[in-house]
Amino acid sequence: MNDDNSRLVYSTDSGRIKQQEVKSPRTKGDGIVRIQRQTSGRKGKGVCLITGVGLDDAALDKLAAELKKKCGCGGAVKHGVIEIQGDKRDLLKQLLVAKGMQVTLVGG
């Protein structure tokens, strides 16, 4: 029973055993911010994913809030990736270039 898929979840000595969360460090990008449109797994609704922004979590949240306000739509920050609802790639590119970032559109 020493298998990768099996783990101890309860012990009579200590009760419920909590799984240790492993935080993977975000890798620094190559300095290019990439904007892509994605619909897979979202019931046909499109979102724009912004990756490669070399900021810490607090600054990333602040940037996402500013982009959402300028675009007039919702979004989220998940695992270092900014998600903006809708197809706003051109507007997002203009806003990020105005901030001095090198931006490229990827995907179709």
N, CA, C and O atoms as a GROMACS GRO file, in nm:
protein
  432
    1MET      N    1   0.081  -0.119   0.000
    1MET     CA    2   0.000   0.000   0.000
    1MET      C    3   0.086   0.126   0.000
    1MET      O    4   0.035   0.234   0.030
    2ASN      N    5   0.212   0.115  -0.032
    2ASN     CA    6   0.299   0.231  -0.047
    2ASN      C    7   0.292   0.278  -0.192
    2ASN      O    8   0.382   0.256  -0.271
    3ASP      N    9   0.185   0.342  -0.221
    3ASP     CA   10   0.148   0.381  -0.356
    3ASP      C   11   0.142   0.534  -0.359
    3ASP      O   12   0.114   0.596  -0.256
    4ASP      N   13   0.166   0.596  -0.474
    4ASP     CA   14   0.159   0.742  -0.485
    4ASP      C   15   0.017   0.794  -0.466
    4ASP      O   16  -0.002   0.908  -0.425
    5ASN      N   17  -0.082   0.712  -0.496
    5ASN     CA   18  -0.221   0.756  -0.486
    5ASN      C   19  -0.282   0.735  -0.348
    5ASN      O   20  -0.393   0.780  -0.323
    6SER      N   21  -0.212   0.669  -0.258
    6SER     CA   22  -0.269   0.645  -0.125
    6SER      C   23  -0.198   0.733  -0.023
    6SER      O   24  -0.077   0.754  -0.030
    7ARG      N   25  -0.275   0.784   0.072
    7ARG     CA   26  -0.220   0.866   0.178
    7ARG      C   27  -0.306   0.851   0.303
    7ARG      O   28  -0.422   0.811   0.293
    8LEU      N   29  -0.252   0.882   0.417
    8LEU     CA   30  -0.322   0.872   0.543
    8LEU      C   31  -0.416   0.992   0.557
    8LEU      O   32  -0.370   1.106   0.546
    9VAL      N   33  -0.544   0.970   0.580
    9VAL     CA   34  -0.640   1.079   0.596
    9VAL      C   35  -0.694   1.089   0.737
    9VAL      O   36  -0.745   1.195   0.775
   10TYR      N   37  -0.684   0.981   0.816
   10TYR     CA   38  -0.736   0.985   0.952
   10TYR      C   39  -0.654   0.890   1.039
   10TYR      O   40  -0.618   0.780   0.996
   11SER      N   41  -0.627   0.933   1.159
   11SER     CA   42  -0.555   0.850   1.254
   11SER      C   43  -0.627   0.857   1.388
   11SER      O   44  -0.675   0.964   1.427
   12THR      N   45  -0.636   0.745   1.457
   12THR     CA   46  -0.703   0.745   1.588
   12THR      C   47  -0.622   0.823   1.691
   12THR      O   48  -0.677   0.867   1.792
   13ASP      N   49  -0.493   0.841   1.667
   13ASP     CA   50  -0.409   0.916   1.759
   13ASP      C   51  -0.430   1.068   1.746
   13ASP      O   52  -0.442   1.138   1.847
   14SER      N   53  -0.434   1.116   1.625
   14SER     CA   54  -0.437   1.262   1.607
   14SER      C   55  -0.561   1.312   1.534
   14SER      O   56  -0.576   1.434   1.520
   15GLY      N   57  -0.649   1.228   1.490
   15GLY     CA   58  -0.769   1.272   1.419
   15GLY      C   59  -0.742   1.291   1.271
   15GLY      O   60  -0.658   1.222   1.214
   16ARG      N   61  -0.815   1.385   1.209
   16ARG     CA   62  -0.804   1.408   1.066
   16ARG      C   63  -0.668   1.467   1.032
   16ARG      O   64  -0.619   1.558   1.099
   17ILE      N   65  -0.607   1.415   0.928
   17ILE     CA   66  -0.475   1.458   0.882
   17ILE      C   67  -0.495   1.555   0.765
   17ILE      O   68  -0.560   1.520   0.666
   18LYS      N   69  -0.439   1.674   0.777
   18LYS     CA   70  -0.453   1.772   0.669
   18LYS      C   71  -0.339   1.757   0.570
   18LYS      O   72  -0.224   1.734   0.608
   19GLN      N   73  -0.373   1.770   0.444
   19GLN     CA   74  -0.275   1.762   0.336
   19GLN      C   75  -0.194   1.891   0.334
   19GLN      O   76  -0.251   2.000   0.342
   20GLN      N   77  -0.063   1.881   0.324
   20GLN     CA   78   0.024   1.998   0.314
   20GLN      C   79   0.012   2.056   0.174
   20GLN      O   80   0.026   1.984   0.075
   21GLU      N   81  -0.013   2.186   0.166
   21GLU     CA   82  -0.021   2.252   0.037
   21GLU      C   83   0.119   2.286  -0.011
   21GLU      O   84   0.201   2.339   0.063
   22VAL      N   85   0.143   2.255  -0.134
   22VAL     CA   86   0.273   2.284  -0.194
   22VAL      C   87   0.255   2.401  -0.289
   22VAL      O   88   0.183   2.391  -0.388
   23LYS      N   89   0.321   2.512  -0.259
   23LYS     CA   90   0.314   2.628  -0.346
   23LYS      C   91   0.429   2.623  -0.443
   23LYS      O   92   0.546   2.621  -0.404
   24SER      N   93   0.396   2.620  -0.570
   24SER     CA   94   0.502   2.620  -0.670
   24SER      C   95   0.541   2.765  -0.698
   24SER      O   96   0.454   2.848  -0.723
   25PRO      N   97   0.669   2.795  -0.695
   25PRO     CA   98   0.710   2.932  -0.721
   25PRO      C   99   0.687   2.968  -0.867
   25PRO      O  100   0.709   2.887  -0.957
   26ARG      N  101   0.644   3.091  -0.887
   26ARG     CA  102   0.622   3.138  -1.023
   26ARG      C  103   0.757   3.166  -1.088
   26ARG      O  104   0.845   3.227  -1.028
   27THR      N  105   0.770   3.122  -1.209
   27THR     CA  106   0.895   3.147  -1.280
   27THR      C  107   0.890   3.285  -1.345
   27THR      O  108   0.785   3.330  -1.391
   28LYS      N  109   1.004   3.349  -1.348
   28LYS     CA  110   1.013   3.478  -1.416
   28LYS      C  111   1.008   3.455  -1.565
   28LYS      O  112   1.072   3.363  -1.617
   29GLY      N  113   0.934   3.538  -1.635
   29GLY     CA  114   0.920   3.522  -1.778
   29GLY      C  115   1.037   3.582  -1.853
   29GLY      O  116   1.139   3.619  -1.794
   30ASP      N  117   1.022   3.590  -1.982
   30ASP     CA  118   1.126   3.644  -2.067
   30ASP      C  119   1.106   3.793  -2.094
   30ASP      O  120   1.173   3.849  -2.181
   31GLY      N  121   1.016   3.857  -2.021
   31GLY     CA  122   0.992   4.000  -2.037
   31GLY      C  123   0.884   4.033  -2.138
   31GLY      O  124   0.857   4.151  -2.162
   32ILE      N  125   0.823   3.933  -2.196
   32ILE     CA  126   0.717   3.956  -2.295
   32ILE      C  127   0.584   3.917  -2.233
   32ILE      O  128   0.568   3.804  -2.186
   33VAL      N  129   0.490   4.010  -2.232
   33VAL     CA  130   0.356   3.984  -2.181
   33VAL      C  131   0.274   3.927  -2.296
   33VAL      O  132   0.268   3.985  -2.404
   34ARG      N  133   0.211   3.812  -2.272
   34ARG     CA  134   0.135   3.745  -2.377
   34ARG      C  135  -0.014   3.752  -2.346
   34ARG      O  136  -0.056   3.726  -2.233
   35ILE      N  137  -0.094   3.786  -2.446
   35ILE     CA  138  -0.239   3.792  -2.432
   35ILE      C  139  -0.298   3.688  -2.527
   35ILE      O  140  -0.271   3.690  -2.647
   36GLN      N  141  -0.378   3.598  -2.472
   36GLN     CA  142  -0.442   3.498  -2.557
   36GLN      C  143  -0.590   3.487  -2.520
   36GLN      O  144  -0.629   3.515  -2.407
   37ARG      N  145  -0.669   3.447  -2.617
   37ARG     CA  146  -0.812   3.426  -2.596
   37ARG      C  147  -0.836   3.278  -2.577
   37ARG      O  148  -0.780   3.195  -2.650
   38GLN      N  149  -0.919   3.244  -2.478
   38GLN     CA  150  -0.946   3.104  -2.450
   38GLN      C  151  -1.095   3.083  -2.426
   38GLN      O  152  -1.160   3.164  -2.359
   39THR      N  153  -1.148   2.974  -2.481
   39THR     CA  154  -1.289   2.940  -2.457
   39THR      C  155  -1.304   2.799  -2.404
   39THR      O  156  -1.413   2.762  -2.359
   40SER      N  157  -1.199   2.718  -2.407
   40SER     CA  158  -1.212   2.578  -2.368
   40SER      C  159  -1.243   2.565  -2.219
   40SER      O  160  -1.179   2.627  -2.134
   41GLY      N  161  -1.343   2.483  -2.189
   41GLY     CA  162  -1.384   2.460  -2.051
   41GLY      C  163  -1.465   2.573  -1.992
   41GLY      O  164  -1.485   2.576  -1.870
   42ARG      N  165  -1.512   2.665  -2.074
   42ARG     CA  166  -1.585   2.781  -2.024
   42ARG      C  167  -1.722   2.794  -2.090
   42ARG      O  168  -1.780   2.903  -2.094
   43LYS      N  169  -1.774   2.684  -2.140
   43LYS     CA  170  -1.907   2.678  -2.203
   43LYS      C  171  -1.921   2.780  -2.316
   43LYS      O  172  -2.026   2.841  -2.333
   44GLY      N  173  -1.814   2.797  -2.393
   44GLY     CA  174  -1.819   2.886  -2.509
   44GLY      C  175  -1.794   3.032  -2.479
   44GLY      O  176  -1.780   3.112  -2.571
   45LYS      N  177  -1.788   3.068  -2.352
   45LYS     CA  178  -1.762   3.207  -2.315
   45LYS      C  179  -1.612   3.232  -2.324
   45LYS      O  180  -1.532   3.155  -2.271
   46GLY      N  181  -1.574   3.338  -2.390
   46GLY     CA  182  -1.432   3.367  -2.409
   46GLY      C  183  -1.375   3.454  -2.299
   46GLY      O  184  -1.443   3.542  -2.246
   47VAL      N  185  -1.251   3.428  -2.264
   47VAL     CA  186  -1.176   3.513  -2.172
   47VAL      C  187  -1.040   3.541  -2.233
   47VAL      O  188  -0.991   3.464  -2.316
   48CYS      N  189  -0.979   3.650  -2.191
   48CYS     CA  190  -0.843   3.683  -2.232
   48CYS      C  191  -0.750   3.650  -2.117
   48CYS      O  192  -0.772   3.695  -2.004
   49LEU      N  193  -0.647   3.572  -2.145
   49LEU     CA  194  -0.548   3.535  -2.045
   49LEU      C  195  -0.423   3.618  -2.067
   49LEU      O  196  -0.369   3.623  -2.177
   50ILE      N  197  -0.378   3.684  -1.961
   50ILE     CA  198  -0.258   3.766  -1.967
   50ILE      C  199  -0.151   3.697  -1.884
   50ILE      O  200  -0.165   3.685  -1.763
   51THR      N  201  -0.045   3.652  -1.948
   51THR     CA  202   0.063   3.581  -1.881
   51THR      C  203   0.195   3.654  -1.903
   51THR      O  204   0.208   3.736  -1.994
   52GLY      N  205   0.292   3.622  -1.820
   52GLY     CA  206   0.426   3.677  -1.835
   52GLY      C  207   0.446   3.812  -1.770
   52GLY      O  208   0.548   3.876  -1.793
   53VAL      N  209   0.352   3.855  -1.688
   53VAL     CA  210   0.368   3.981  -1.617
   53VAL      C  211   0.456   3.954  -1.496
   53VAL      O  212   0.418   3.876  -1.408
   54GLY      N  213   0.571   4.015  -1.490
   54GLY     CA  214   0.666   3.988  -1.382
   54GLY      C  215   0.641   4.072  -1.259
   54GLY      O  216   0.728   4.151  -1.220
   55LEU      N  217   0.524   4.059  -1.197
   55LEU     CA  218   0.491   4.134  -1.077
   55LEU      C  219   0.459   4.040  -0.964
   55LEU      O  220   0.427   3.923  -0.986
   56ASP      N  221   0.467   4.090  -0.840
   56ASP     CA  222   0.428   4.009  -0.725
   56ASP      C  223   0.275   4.006  -0.715
   56ASP      O  224   0.206   4.073  -0.792
   57ASP      N  225   0.223   3.928  -0.622
   57ASP     CA  226   0.078   3.905  -0.614
   57ASP      C  227  -0.002   4.033  -0.590
   57ASP      O  228  -0.106   4.053  -0.652
   58ALA      N  229   0.046   4.119  -0.501
   58ALA     CA  230  -0.027   4.243  -0.470
   58ALA      C  231  -0.033   4.335  -0.591
   58ALA      O  232  -0.138   4.391  -0.622
   59ALA      N  233   0.080   4.350  -0.660
   59ALA     CA  234   0.084   4.436  -0.778
   59ALA      C  235   0.003   4.376  -0.893
   59ALA      O  236  -0.056   4.448  -0.973
   60LEU      N  237   0.000   4.243  -0.899
   60LEU     CA  238  -0.078   4.175  -1.003
   60LEU      C  239  -0.227   4.197  -0.980
   60LEU      O  240  -0.302   4.221  -1.075
   61ASP      N  241  -0.271   4.190  -0.854
   61ASP     CA  242  -0.411   4.217  -0.822
   61ASP      C  243  -0.448   4.361  -0.856
   61ASP      O  244  -0.557   4.388  -0.908
   62LYS      N  245  -0.358   4.454  -0.827
   62LYS     CA  246  -0.384   4.595  -0.855
   62LYS      C  247  -0.394   4.619  -1.006
   62LYS      O  248  -0.481   4.693  -1.052
   63LEU      N  249  -0.303   4.557  -1.083
   63LEU     CA  250  -0.306   4.570  -1.229
   63LEU      C  251  -0.434   4.511  -1.286
   63LEU      O  252  -0.496   4.569  -1.374
   64ALA      N  253  -0.475   4.394  -1.234
   64ALA     CA  254  -0.597   4.330  -1.281
   64ALA      C  255  -0.719   4.417  -1.253
   64ALA      O  256  -0.807   4.429  -1.338
   65ALA      N  257  -0.724   4.479  -1.136
   65ALA     CA  258  -0.836   4.566  -1.101
   65ALA      C  259  -0.842   4.686  -1.196
   65ALA      O  260  -0.950   4.727  -1.238
   66GLU      N  261  -0.726   4.742  -1.228
   66GLU     CA  262  -0.722   4.856  -1.320
   66GLU      C  263  -0.767   4.816  -1.461
   66GLU      O  264  -0.841   4.890  -1.526
   67LEU      N  265  -0.721   4.699  -1.507
   67LEU     CA  266  -0.760   4.653  -1.641
   67LEU      C  267  -0.909   4.624  -1.648
   67LEU      O  268  -0.974   4.657  -1.746
   68LYS      N  269  -0.963   4.562  -1.542
   68LYS     CA  270  -1.107   4.532  -1.540
   68LYS      C  271  -1.188   4.661  -1.544
   68LYS      O  272  -1.291   4.668  -1.610
   69LYS      N  273  -1.143   4.762  -1.472
   69LYS     CA  274  -1.214   4.890  -1.468
   69LYS      C  275  -1.211   4.958  -1.604
   69LYS      O  276  -1.312   5.010  -1.650
   70LYS      N  277  -1.093   4.958  -1.669
   70LYS     CA  278  -1.080   5.024  -1.800
   70LYS      C  279  -1.158   4.950  -1.908
   70LYS      O  280  -1.211   5.012  -2.000
   71CYS      N  281  -1.166   4.816  -1.898
   71CYS     CA  282  -1.239   4.736  -1.998
   71CYS      C  283  -1.389   4.732  -1.968
   71CYS      O  284  -1.468   4.704  -2.058
   72GLY      N  285  -1.428   4.760  -1.845
   72GLY     CA  286  -1.569   4.756  -1.809
   72GLY      C  287  -1.622   4.614  -1.803
   72GLY      O  288  -1.735   4.588  -1.845
   73CYS      N  289  -1.542   4.522  -1.752
   73CYS     CA  290  -1.585   4.382  -1.744
   73CYS      C  291  -1.522   4.318  -1.620
   73CYS      O  292  -1.445   4.381  -1.548
   74GLY      N  293  -1.557   4.192  -1.598
   74GLY     CA  294  -1.506   4.119  -1.483
   74GLY      C  295  -1.380   4.043  -1.516
   74GLY      O  296  -1.330   4.046  -1.628
   75GLY      N  297  -1.330   3.975  -1.415
   75GLY     CA  298  -1.210   3.896  -1.435
   75GLY      C  299  -1.159   3.843  -1.302
   75GLY      O  300  -1.225   3.857  -1.199
   76ALA      N  301  -1.041   3.782  -1.306
   76ALA     CA  302  -0.982   3.723  -1.186
   76ALA      C  303  -0.832   3.708  -1.206
   76ALA      O  304  -0.781   3.720  -1.317
   77VAL      N  305  -0.763   3.680  -1.095
   77VAL     CA  306  -0.622   3.646  -1.099
   77VAL      C  307  -0.608   3.506  -1.041
   77VAL      O  308  -0.644   3.483  -0.926
   78LYS      N  309  -0.558   3.413  -1.121
   78LYS     CA  310  -0.543   3.274  -1.077
   78LYS      C  311  -0.402   3.226  -1.112
   78LYS      O  312  -0.365   3.224  -1.229
   79HIS      N  313  -0.326   3.189  -1.012
   79HIS     CA  314  -0.193   3.131  -1.029
   79HIS      C  315  -0.102   3.221  -1.112
   79HIS      O  316  -0.026   3.172  -1.196
   80GLY      N  317  -0.108   3.351  -1.090
   80GLY     CA  318  -0.020   3.442  -1.161
   80GLY      C  319  -0.065   3.477  -1.301
   80GLY      O  320   0.010   3.540  -1.376
   81VAL      N  321  -0.186   3.437  -1.338
   81VAL     CA  322  -0.241   3.466  -1.471
   81VAL      C  323  -0.364   3.554  -1.453
   81VAL      O  324  -0.453   3.521  -1.374
   82ILE      N  325  -0.369   3.665  -1.524
   82ILE     CA  326  -0.486   3.754  -1.518
   82ILE      C  327  -0.586   3.708  -1.622
   82ILE      O  328  -0.552   3.691  -1.739
   83GLU      N  329  -0.711   3.687  -1.579
   83GLU     CA  330  -0.819   3.650  -1.668
   83GLU      C  331  -0.916   3.767  -1.679
   83GLU      O  332  -0.966   3.815  -1.577
   84ILE      N  333  -0.942   3.813  -1.801
   84ILE     CA  334  -1.036   3.922  -1.826
   84ILE      C  335  -1.148   3.865  -1.912
   84ILE      O  336  -1.122   3.804  -2.016
   85GLN      N  337  -1.272   3.886  -1.870
   85GLN     CA  338  -1.386   3.830  -1.942
   85GLN      C  339  -1.408   3.904  -2.073
   85GLN      O  340  -1.396   4.026  -2.080
   86GLY      N  341  -1.441   3.827  -2.176
   86GLY     CA  342  -1.470   3.884  -2.307
   86GLY      C  343  -1.346   3.890  -2.394
   86GLY      O  344  -1.234   3.862  -2.349
   87ASP      N  345  -1.366   3.927  -2.520
   87ASP     CA  346  -1.256   3.938  -2.615
   87ASP      C  347  -1.214   4.084  -2.623
   87ASP      O  348  -1.264   4.159  -2.707
   88LYS      N  349  -1.123   4.123  -2.538
   88LYS     CA  350  -1.076   4.262  -2.529
   88LYS      C  351  -0.926   4.270  -2.557
   88LYS      O  352  -0.857   4.354  -2.501
   89ARG      N  353  -0.876   4.183  -2.644
   89ARG     CA  354  -0.732   4.174  -2.666
   89ARG      C  355  -0.670   4.304  -2.714
   89ARG      O  356  -0.564   4.344  -2.665
   90ASP      N  357  -0.735   4.371  -2.808
   90ASP     CA  358  -0.676   4.494  -2.862
   90ASP      C  359  -0.670   4.604  -2.757
   90ASP      O  360  -0.569   4.674  -2.746
   91LEU      N  361  -0.777   4.620  -2.680
   91LEU     CA  362  -0.779   4.722  -2.574
   91LEU      C  363  -0.678   4.689  -2.466
   91LEU      O  364  -0.610   4.779  -2.416
   92LEU      N  365  -0.666   4.562  -2.428
   92LEU     CA  366  -0.569   4.521  -2.328
   92LEU      C  367  -0.427   4.548  -2.376
   92LEU      O  368  -0.342   4.591  -2.298
   93LYS      N  369  -0.402   4.522  -2.504
   93LYS     CA  370  -0.269   4.546  -2.558
   93LYS      C  371  -0.235   4.695  -2.551
   93LYS      O  372  -0.124   4.731  -2.513
   94GLN      N  373  -0.329   4.780  -2.587
   94GLN     CA  374  -0.306   4.925  -2.581
   94GLN      C  375  -0.276   4.970  -2.438
   94GLN      O  376  -0.184   5.049  -2.416
   95LEU      N  377  -0.352   4.920  -2.342
   95LEU     CA  378  -0.334   4.960  -2.202
   95LEU      C  379  -0.199   4.914  -2.148
   95LEU      O  380  -0.132   4.988  -2.076
   96LEU      N  381  -0.159   4.792  -2.181
   96LEU     CA  382  -0.032   4.740  -2.130
   96LEU      C  383   0.088   4.804  -2.199
   96LEU      O  384   0.191   4.826  -2.135
   97VAL      N  385   0.077   4.835  -2.328
   97VAL     CA  386   0.185   4.904  -2.398
   97VAL      C  387   0.202   5.045  -2.340
   97VAL      O  388   0.314   5.094  -2.328
   98ALA      N  389   0.091   5.110  -2.304
   98ALA     CA  390   0.098   5.243  -2.243
   98ALA      C  391   0.169   5.238  -2.108
   98ALA      O  392   0.224   5.339  -2.064
   99LYS      N  393   0.169   5.122  -2.042
   99LYS     CA  394   0.240   5.105  -1.915
   99LYS      C  395   0.387   5.069  -1.937
   99LYS      O  396   0.461   5.051  -1.840
  100GLY      N  397   0.430   5.059  -2.062
  100GLY     CA  398   0.569   5.033  -2.092
  100GLY      C  399   0.605   4.885  -2.100
  100GLY      O  400   0.722   4.849  -2.090
  101MET      N  401   0.506   4.799  -2.118
  101MET     CA  402   0.533   4.656  -2.127
  101MET      C  403   0.543   4.613  -2.274
  101MET      O  404   0.478   4.672  -2.360
  102GLN      N  405   0.623   4.512  -2.299
  102GLN     CA  406   0.633   4.456  -2.434
  102GLN      C  407   0.525   4.349  -2.446
  102GLN      O  408   0.529   4.249  -2.374
  103VAL      N  409   0.430   4.368  -2.536
  103VAL     CA  410   0.310   4.283  -2.543
  103VAL      C  411   0.302   4.218  -2.680
  103VAL      O  412   0.334   4.278  -2.782
  104THR      N  413   0.258   4.091  -2.678
  104THR     CA  414   0.233   4.019  -2.803
  104THR      C  415   0.101   3.943  -2.790
  104THR      O  416   0.068   3.893  -2.682
  105LEU      N  417   0.028   3.934  -2.900
  105LEU     CA  418  -0.095   3.856  -2.905
  105LEU      C  419  -0.060   3.716  -2.953
  105LEU      O  420   0.006   3.700  -3.056
  106VAL      N  421  -0.105   3.616  -2.880
  106VAL     CA  422  -0.076   3.477  -2.918
  106VAL      C  423  -0.206   3.404  -2.945
  106VAL      O  424  -0.311   3.446  -2.898
  107GLY      N  425  -0.199   3.296  -3.020
  107GLY     CA  426  -0.316   3.217  -3.050
  107GLY      C  427  -0.391   3.273  -3.168
  107GLY      O  428  -0.345   3.364  -3.237
  108GLY      N  429  -0.511   3.216  -3.191
  108GLY     CA  430  -0.590   3.253  -3.307
  108GLY      C  431  -0.683   3.365  -3.290
  108GLY      O  432  -0.753   3.401  -3.384
   0.00000   0.00000   0.00000
